[in-house]
Amino acid sequence: MKVLVIGSTGRVGRLLTEKLLEQGHTVVGTSRGEERLFESDNYSPINLNLLDDIKDIVNTVPSDVGAVYFVSG
């Protein structure tokens, strides 16, 4: 399943992302920067600012995500 982790660069987000990747999920992780924290073919980062307009946020998130975890501080 493709999972969106909002806040994947934080402490909880990193742990969650690692667990999801270990279980074989495809993870899209969000951050305010362009850094790639996980060296996995099943991980892709996207730049997402939660203070942006809702339309911009919706357009940034992939449409084929099956689950969302919001672990942003």
C-alpha positions in Angstrom: 0.0 0.0 0.0 1.2 3.6 -0.7 1.2 5.5 2.6 1.6 9.2 3.1 3.5 10.2 6.3 3.1 13.8 7.1 6.0 14.7 9.3 8.3 11.9 8.3 11.4 13.9 9.3 10.5 14.1 13.0 11.3 11.5 15.6 8.0 9.7 15.5 7.8 10.1 11.7 11.2 8.5 11.1 10.4 5.5 13.3 7.0 5.1 11.6 8.5 5.4 8.1 11.2 2.8 8.9 8.6 0.4 10.1 6.4 0.9 7.1 9.3 0.4 4.7 10.4 -2.8 6.6 6.9 -4.1 6.1 7.1 -3.5 2.3 4.9 -0.4 2.0 5.6 2.4 -0.4 6.0 5.6 1.6 5.7 9.2 0.6 7.2 11.3 3.3 6.7 15.0 3.7 9.0 17.7 4.9 9.6 21.4 4.5 12.9 20.7 2.9 14.2 18.6 0.0 16.3 16.2 2.0 16.0 12.5 1.3 16.2 10.7 4.7 15.7 7.1 3.6 17.6 5.2 0.9 14.9 2.9 -0.2 13.3 2.5 -3.7 10.0 2.4 -1.8 10.5 5.9 -0.3 9.9 9.3 -2.0 10.0 12.7 -0.3 7.7 15.6 -1.2 8.0 19.2 0.0 4.9 20.1 1.9 4.2 23.2 3.9 1.2 22.7 6.1 0.7 26.5 6.2 0.1 26.6 2.4 -3.4 27.0 0.9 -5.4 23.8 1.1 -5.6 23.7 -2.7 -1.8 23.7 -3.0 -1.6 20.9 -0.3 -4.2 18.8 -2.1 -2.3 19.2 -5.5 1.0 18.2 -3.8 -0.2 14.9 -2.4 -0.3 11.9 -4.7 -3.8 10.8 -5.6 -3.1 7.1 -5.2 -2.3 7.2 -1.5 -4.2 4.5 0.4 -3.5 5.7 4.0 -2.3 8.9 5.7 -0.4 9.2 9.0 -0.2 12.7 10.4 2.7 12.8 12.9 3.8 16.4 12.4 4.5 18.3 15.5 
